């Protein structure tokens, strides 16, 4: 499917997109670190973390990935799944759902609505699948800015959790 919103084209992703997704993740780590946030994803570039490349490759082959492009250049990525990562201490939804397992955008494209466009696409894909629940989990530290981003995009906080020392928040959106 080729959705186009504000010059953003969203297309299905695949294994060939791994280098672009890893670049976005590396850029996100550097951006967070430059802002003093070393707790969310640490300080090691994602592509150099043990298992980082393999995780991205699994996301792109075992889940449902989407790539946002502007003028043919990848500027965002999202991965949908049927539920949260089994490694995360997240309560089951109690109904079939779509779950945002990854959402990242190119830091050079901040403010263009890429994340919002990908989340709107996730809501549409959830509806298209005949489901009514879209969930996501995110880092709840740093003053809650990421939680607030999801709230601005129609999500409501549901469950808080702690994964080791990492504070997390589950959010849900009815579609």
Buried (B, 14 or more C-beta within 10 A) or exposed (E): EEBEBEEBBBBEBEEEBBEBBBBBBBBBBBBBBEEEBEBBBEEEBBBEBEEBBEBBBBBBEEBBBBBBBBEEEBBBBBBBBBBBEEEBEBEEBEEEBBBBBBBBBBBEBEEBBBBBBBBBBBBBBBEEBEBBBBBBBBBBBBEBEBBEBBBEBBBEBBBEBEBEEBBBBBBBBEB
